[in-house]
Amino acid sequence: MAIDQQGLLARLVKELVRLPGVGQKSAQRLAFHLLKLDREEALRLADAIRAVKDGLAFCRQCRNIAEGELCEFCRDPKRDRTKILVVEEPSTIYAIERAAGYRGLYHVLLGSLSPLDGVGPGDIRAEELVERVKPGGVDEIILATSPTIEGEATAIYLTRLLKPYGVRVSRIAYGIPVGMDIEYADEVTLLKSIEGRRDL
């Protein structure tokens, strides 16, 4: 069945396709699913989306998602304020929090350096990170950028930017996942594992 390209359903499909990871067929399935929902269920979804857009912003201090001026981590007095873990996107924070091993603060860059895409140092909130380090009290910056060319370039840039302030700058380790046979690891993963080795 072809969808009228000018109709309401086509408009919904067009908007759904704009979501990351949603292609044309997935968008059509989602649109038909929404169409089958009770009106109240569909409106609850619409209200939840509206509430997120109206009620959430970026934390004044770390640029994480927040319901007020500060996010839940920056407001938490039990967090270790001597450590700041730097990530590219807010979604990474929640993955780290699920692991339940890190109790410091965060800083979200909202991207990574990518000159080919027009993303330069002024676009990644690096100066805001420096402003957090300048007053003192921060002992370590942990860089948790992606193991991509852009992520590595961002880590190198931030290291150079932060070193003059006498703060320790570390990088999270990359390597072989627990439970994986070494023979199935790719060359880059093996190299990172060897480079990131530690004493026992």
VENPEKA-V609029 format. One record per helix or strand. SS is the DSSP state (~ for helix, > for strand). FROM is the first residue (numbers start at 1). LEN is the number of residues. Records with the same first field share a line. If there is no record, write none. Layout:
# VENPEKA-V609029
SS=FROM-LEN, FROM-LEN
This chain:
# VENPEKA-V609029
~=8-10, 24-13, 39-17, 72-4, 90-10, 115-3, 121-3, 126-9, 149-15, 182-3, 187-9
>=57-2, 65-2, 80-8, 104-5, 114-1, 119-1, 140-4, 168-4
